[in-house]
Amino acid sequence: MTILVIGGKNGQLATSLQNLNDARLTFVGRPDFDFTQPETLKAVFQGKKTDLIINTAAWTAVDAAETSQEDAYLVNRDGPAQLAKLCAVYDIPLIHISTDYVFAGDKGSPYVESDPISPQTVYGASKAEGEQAILSAHSKAVILRTAWVYSAHGKNFVRTMINAGAKNPALKVVGDQCGNPTCSDDLAVVIMSIADRILTKTWDEDWTGIYHAVGTGDATWYDLAVYTLQQATKYGQKMPEVTAIKTEDWPTPAKRPQDSRLNTDKLKDVFQVRLPRWQDSVEKVVKTLFSA
């Protein structure tokens, strides 16, 4: 079996997939595959046997998307739509990664997959339209919405907090936004579990659709920062003073969802998988960072 990972090897999730050392995985990214260069999409399907495609490629610069709308929609909607159409032509199942930003964040309880979407940003809207385009084009598509992704590699909140804590005696972190911290290593394991199910069984039409795939448990950015920095003290780093601030005290070009917690029961019911507690995964990531 051959599983093609779209997105190269540099992104957090693609790197986590690569670290699994699964011989079935083949990676392709820019310049050989680029959603901004549509002609590169067809080339991926020609002359290669592929049994499953995992799309990790996306425009993830949330704030930059506000002023680069055309590029964001090209990468998050138009490219994935074309990819799904080609997957349909070649009858190749597709696993695609989406985001909690498709929701407004005002429900007040964890979102389920059937809740109405209401993206408040260009990034969220482009990802939401990408979801719908994929499902309209391909009957064998699994879409995983994830959130607050971190790891021991790449640019992410956990690494930023450790670096900031090492340099500053006091930090201010937003404490009124809530979500589900998700380790990309855990997400990679779940993706491959789903891939194994798809590749070893006859496609079940009930698999098609959207699933929430995030770390178990919720937190604010303040909670995540404090826990991360507490773990860092185990390896000799001093604990800075961390103060919770309000969203309006840390303005950003793109509006963040206030409460984007996601319910993952559907993922457990259909594919029998659930991601670990985010605290456990943060401990592992911090250990990895200091071991390195």
N, C-alpha and C positions, 0 to 999 in steps of 0.2 A: 504494500500500500504506500502511496505517496501523498503527503499532505503539504500543500503549498501555502506558505505564510506570506501574505502581502504586507509590506511595511518595512522590509529590510531587517537589519539586526540592531539598530540603534535605539529604537523606542523602548520604553520600560517593559511593555508586555512582550514585544518581540524578543527582547533580551532574556526575559524570564522563560519564554518558550525555548529559546536556544539553550539555556542552561539545563533544561531537562535531558539534553543529549539523546533525544529520540531520533533514531536513524531514519524514520519516515518523513521527518520535517525537512523541507527545502524552503529557503528564504529568498525573496526577491523584493528589491526596493529601487529607489532612484539611483541612477538614471534609467535602468532597464525597465522599471515599472513606475509610472508617475501619473497620477490622476489628472495633473495639469497638462499632460501630453496624451490625449486619448488614443493616439495611434499605438502607444506602447501596450495597451490593454490586450488587444487581439494577439499580439506576439507571444504573450505568456501562455496562451492556449494552444499555440501551434507547435507541433512536433514534440509535445511533452504529455506523458500520461499522468494525470492528476485525479485522485479519488476524492479529495476534499480540499476546500479552500478556506483559510482563516484570514479575515481581513482585519489587520490591526492599524492600517494606515488611516490617518485622520488629521484634520486641521484642529489642533487642540489649544491654540493660543487664544484663550477666551476673550481677553481684552482687545487684542489686535484684530480679531474678527469684526469688531464694531466698525472699523475703518477699512477693512479689506473684505467686504461682503462678497464680492464676486469670487475671490479665491476660496473663501470659506465654503460657499455653496458648491463650487466646482469640486472640491476635495471631499466634502461631507455628504453631498447629495448626488450631484451629476455623475461623478466617478463611480461611486458604489452602485448607482442605478445601472450604469453600463456594465459593470462587473457582474451584477446579478443577472442581467439579460444574457450575457455570455455563458454564465454558469447554467442557465436554463437551457440554452442551445446545446451545450455539451453534457447536460444532465449531471452536473457536479454539485453536491450539497455545499452550502455556504454558511459559515459562522461569522457573524459581523458584530463588532463592538459598538455600543452606543452609550448614552450618558443620562445621568439624573437631571441634567439641565433641560430636558424636554418638559419638566414640570415647573410650575410657578413657585412651589415651595410654601404654599399657604393652606394646605389641607389640614395640618395640625396633627396628623398621624401618618404612619408609613404608607407610602403609595403602593398600590397593587397594579399589575400590568394593565388592567382594564380601566383604570382611572383616566379621565380626560386629560390630555396634554395641553399645556399652555406655556410654551417657552417664552422667556422674558429677554432673551439675548439673541444676537445673530448666530452665535455658536449653537445655542440650544435649538433654534429654529432650523438651522441647516442640518443638524443631526436628526431632528424629528422628521423632516421631509425626506431625509435619506432612508430612515426606517420604512416609511410608507412606500417609497419608490422601490425598495428591495422586495418588500412583501407583494407588491403589485406585479413585479417582474418574474419572481421565482417562487415556485411552490415548495422548494426544499431549502428554506432559509431559517436559521436560528439566530435571533438577535439578542445579545446580552447587554443589558444596560448596567453599567458599573459607575463607580463614583470614588472620589477622594483617593486616587491611586498613588501609592508610594512603594518604594523598594530601596534596596541598597545601591541601586544604580540609577543613572539619569537624574533629571531635575525634578524634585518633588518636595513636599512640605516637610517630611520627616528629616531629610538630609539638610534642608534649609535651617530647620530649628536647631539641629546639632551644631551646624557651623556658626549660626548666630549666637547660640548659647556659649560657645567656646570663646567668643570675642567680646561679648557684652554682659555686664553684670545685671542688667535689667532688660526685659522684653515686654512688648505689648502685643497681645494676640486677640483676634476677634472671638468673642465668647457668646454671641447670640445667633450663630448659624449652626445648624445641626445636620449631621449626615452620617454615612457609614464608611469609615476608613477601610480601604481595601488594598491589600498587598498584591502586587502584580504577580508574584510567585504563586500565591494561592489561586488567583484567577487563571493562571496558565494551567495549573493542575486540573481545575474544573473544566476548562476548555478541552483538554485532552481526554478527560473522562467522557465528555459528551461526544467527542470525535470517535472514541472507541465504540461507543454505542451505535453511532451512525454507520461506522464502517463494518461492523460485525453483524448487523441485523438489517432486515428489510425496512426501508423507510416507512415510518409511521406518520401519517398525515397530521396526527395530533402533535408531532414535534414542531411543526412549522409555527413560527410566531415569536413573540417577545417574552424575555425572561429577565428578572432582576438578579444580578450576580454581584453581591457586595459582601464585605466582611461582616461577620455576625456581631451585633451590638452597635450602638450608636454613640456619637460623641460630638462635642463642639470642637472648633479649631483650638480653642483654649485647652480643652481636655486632652486632645491629641498632643499638643505641644508639651503640656506638663508631664504627661506620661512618658513621652519620648525623652525628655530631659532628665526625668527621674531614672530612667534606664541607663542613661549616659553616665550618671554618677557612679554606677557600678564599675566603670572603667577609668575612673579618676577625674572625670570632667566635673567642674564645680557647678552646682545648681544655681542658675540665675533667678532673680525675682521676676516672676511672670504675672502680669496684670491683664485681666480680661477687659477688653474694650468693646464698644458697640460698632455695628457695621458702618454707621455714618461717620465714625471716627477714623475709618480707614477706607476712604472713597476709592472706587475703581471705575473705569470706563464702562464695564459690563456689570449689570446687576446680578448678584449671587442669590440663589434660592435660599430663603431663610430656613426652611426645614425640608430637606430633600431625602429624608429617610426612605428606604425602599424595603418592601416586604419580599422575602425570598422563598415563600412557601411553594410557589409554583415550580421553581427550579428543583426543589426537594421532591415534590410530588411526581414530577414527570421524569427527571433524570437521576433521582436519588443522590443528589450531591448538595452540600452546603459548605460555604467557606468557613474557615476557623474564626475564633474570636479575634477581633482586631488587636487586642492587647497582647495575645500570644505571638502574633505575627510581628508586631512592633518590637517585641523583645528580641526575636530572631534577627530582624533587620539591623537593630542597633548593635547586637553582638557581631554580626558580619562586618559592619562598618568599622568597628574598633579593632576587630581581628585583622582587618586589612591594613 
